[in-house]
Amino acid sequence: MTSAIEFEHDFPAQPSAEMAHREQDRRRALEAYHYFYPTVSLESIARGTRAAGAADNKAAMLVMAQPRHVGFTLNSDTPYAGGILDLRESGPIVVELPPGPLVGLADDHHQRWITDMGLPGTDAGKGGRHLILPPSWDEPVPGGYLAARSDTWLVLLALRALPLGGDLDAAVKLLTSVRVYPLKGGDPGEYTFTDATDREVDTTPLAVEDNLGFWRILHEVIDAEPPVEEMRTMLGTLAELGIEAGQPFRPSADTARLLALAAAQGRDEMLVSAFASRRADRMVWPGRAWEWVGLRPENGSFERPGSLDVEARDRWFAQAIVASPAMFRRAVGQGSLYWLACRDAAGAYLDGGRDYKLTVPLPVPASLFWSVTCYDAKTRSEVTTGQGKAALRSLFEDIAPDGADSVDLYFGPSEPTEPDGAANRWIQTVPGRGWFCYFRIYGPEAPAFDGSWQPGDFTART
C-alpha cells in the first residue's frame, strides 16, 4: 500500500500535508484518549465523591453500594469508604488502620497504584500507620510508618471492610475507625465519614467520556499535577493537541470537533476491549463463557515483560476503577476473584428482555463468601430496576440451601413463578438494555483454580 501523501519535487504537496496533519491529530487523540482514560476516570471519582458530601483531607464518603449509586462495577458485598487526599495542602498524610478485615489502597491522580493497606498490604490486617508522601518529598521518613510515595498531589484513598459472618454493623464500625491526618500538626480525631448510602451518587466519567468534556477535564488535571516521567511521550502527544500544563485549552472549532469525535470513538474502542476482546487468555475455563476481568495477575500496573499490556489496561478501566497487585492475584486464600459473563451459553450477549438461569455448584470454594452482581452494559454500574437490587450474596441472601449440590439463580425482566423459591434467587433486568455479570469469590480455595469447580453458563429460559 502506497502513501496517500502526494509529493512535488520530493516535498509534500500542501493539500496532502494538511490531510496528513488531520490524520496524525486524529491518531494522536485516539491514543491519548486510551492512555489517559484512567486519569479522567479518577478525576470523576474525586468530583463525585465531593458532591456526595466528602471533603479533601477532612471526610470520606461511606456507602453500601446500591443501584442508585452510579460507579463502575461497584458491588453490594462490602461497605466502601472513598476519600480524596490533597497532598499539596496537607503534606505527608497518615492513614492509620486498626487490626481487622480491612482492605484498602491508595492510587494517584492517574489511577496508578501507590500502596495496598490492610489484609493485602504490608500490615497484613494487623493494623499499621501508612504514610503517603507527596511528590519530590526529600525529608527523612520517621520511623514506625509504612511509607509510599505519590507522583501526584491528589490521591484517592479507597477502603472497604469485610462483613464477616454478615455483620454489616461491625464492618461499618471498623471502617469508620480508620484515622486520616497530616503527619505534621494533624489531629487524628478530625477525619470523618459521611454516609451516602441513601443518596444518589455518580462517580463515573459517563457524562464526558464521549465528548469534548473529556479533554477539558484532562487539561485541568495535567495543569494541576507535576509531570510524571514515564508519561513524557504521551504528555508530548497531548501538547500537540493543545493540552499542556501552564497553557490555556482553547481548541479551534476544527480541533474541538476532532477531539469530540476521537472521544466517542475511543470510548467505543475501550468497550470492545471490555466485552468483545480477541484475547485468548481472557477465558477462565475451556468450554465456558466466563472471562477474567483482569488479564495481568502478576501486578497492578499492567506490565508484562518488556512492555505495557495496553489491552489489559483498556479492558480493566472501561469496566472498573482503581488497580493494585492485590486486586489481580490468582492465589489460593488471597483476595478475591472476579469473573465476567456478558454472553450466554449459546454465545449471545445477555439481553435484559430475556429470562436466564445460572446453575452454581455447591459448595462454592470460598473461605469467606461469594456473590453474583448484574451490571448495565452502558453505565457499567449496577442494573436499576423496580426491584431495587442487583446482587445475590451468600452473606445476606439465602441462596445456598443446606445439603444441596447446586443452586439455580434467575435473571430476567419478570419475577419467576416457578420453581418454588425462585423469586428469592432472582435479579430483575431491563428490556432493551444489555447487561453483564460479575461472579466474585472472596478467599478463593483451590477448586476455584484447578477447574474441579466451575459455575455453569447463563442459559436462556424458553
Order of alpha helices (4+ residues) and beta strands (2+ residues): beta-beta-alpha-beta-beta-beta-alpha-beta-beta-beta-beta-beta-beta-alpha-beta-beta-beta-alpha-alpha-alpha-beta-beta-beta-alpha-alpha-beta-beta-beta-beta-beta-beta-beta-alpha-beta
